[in-house]
Amino acid sequence: MKNGDRILPIIMVIAAFVFVALSVFISSQRALTSLENTLLQAFGLGLGLIGSFMFGKQSAKEAAKEIIKPHARSAFRRLISLYESLSRVGFAIENCHSSPESQSQTMAKLEAIVIEQLSTADDALEDWNDIVPEEVSELKARLERSRINGRNNEQAN
């Protein structure tokens, strides 16, 4: 966030207070017409509302970031875990090519790694379920449809 974005709402609120104080001072010096009084009040109110809105919007963004941060850290840890697991899959596949007699062992390793990745992905989905449950349930339904289609395709072959 730029410095100007932080300072502008504060300036607007301060300007509203200064403008209201100036209006009170002017009205104490002479009698204001109803039009002058209405315009001064409307302008002061407008400055205050705009400044308060901008300040509230800024505060809401910062609060949202603080709320999301723990979930983002958790998702990032899961991403690192999946990345490391995929690296192990690549390493196991590479080693499988070098010694064909250990292919059954390699397949067992690959199966264990895939199960580990699926478990990590399920944990990540549960983390995101706390934040966006509708999207997660939609994703789970789509994954289930994909699994069913995959099974049907295997049976057809």
N, C-alpha and C positions, 0 to 999 in steps of 0.2 A: 504494500500500500504506500502510495506516495505521500510525502510530507504535506503537500497541498490538500490532499484528501482528508488529512487529520485536522488541519488547522482551520479549514473553511467553515465547518459546522460551529466550532468554538467562536470564530469571528462573528458568525451570523447571530448567535445567541447573545454575545456581548454587545453587538450592534443594536439588538432589540432592546436590551436593558438601557443602553445609552440613549437610544431614541425615546424610550418611554420617560426617562429622567428629563430629557430635554423638553419633551411635551409637557411634563408637569411644571417645569420651570417657566416655559412660555405661558402656560395657562395661569400661573401665579402672577405674572407680570401684567397681563391684560386679559380682558374677557375675549374668549374665542367664539367665533360663530359656530353654529351647529355643524356646518359643512367642514370647517377647519378641524373641529373636535373629532368628527367622524373619520376624516381622512388620517389624522394623526394616530388615532386608535387602530384603524384598519392597517396602516402601514406598520405600526409597532407589532400588532398581532401577526401580520404576515411574516415579518422578519423572524419573530420568535417561533412560529410554526415551522417555517422552512428550516431554520437552524436546528430545531428539536428533531424534525424528521430526519435530517441528514445525520445528526448525532446518533439517533436511535438506529438508523440503518447501519451505520459504521459499528456500533456496539453489537448489534445482532450478528453481523458477519464475524466479528472477533469471537463472540460466544459460540457460534456454530463451529468455528475452527477448533476451539477448545473441546467441544463435545465430540467432534469427529476424530480428533487426534488419537485417542487410545484405540479406536477401531482401525484407523489407518495403520498404526504400528503393528497391530495384530495381523492385519491382512498382509503387511509387508513381510512379517516373519514367516507367514505361510508361503508367500511367494518365494522367499529365499529357500525354504524347505523343499518346495516343489522343484526349484531350479537345481538344487544339489542332487535331488533324487533323479532328475532327468540326466544329470551328468553321470551318475552311477549307471544308468541304463546304457548310455552311450559307451561308457568304459567297458561294461559287460559284453555288449555287442561287438566291440572292437576286439576284445580278448577271445571271443567265440570264434572269430575268423582265424586266429592264430593257432588254435588247437581244436580240431574237429572232434576229438574224443570226449571233450568236456561239454558237449552241447547240451546234454541233459542237465548237467549242473548249472549251466548258464541259463537254461530255460527256467529252472527252479529259482535262481536269483532274480531273473526278470519278473517272474510271477510275484515274488515277495516285494519287489520294488514297486510294481504296479499297484499292489494292494496297499502299500504304504502311501503312494501318491493319492489313491482314491480316498483313503482315510483322511489325509491332510486336506484334500479338496472338500470333503464333507464337513470337516471342522471349520474351514474358511467360510463355507456356505452358512453354517450356524452363526458365525461371527457377524456376517452381513445380514442375517435374518433379524438381528436386534435393531438394525438401522432401517432397512428397506424390505419388510416382510412380503409385500406384494410382489416385488420383482423376484425375490428368491423363490416364492411359491410358483411363479410363472416359469422360472428357469428349471426348477425341479420337475414340473410337468413336461416341459420340453425335453429334458434329459430322459425322462421315463418313456416318452413317445419315441425318442431316438433309440433307446434300448430295445423296445418292442419291435420297431422296424428292423433293427439289426438282427434280432433273433429270427424274425420272419424271413429275412433275406438268407440267413444261414440255413434255415430249414428248407428253403426253396432250392438251394444249391445242393 
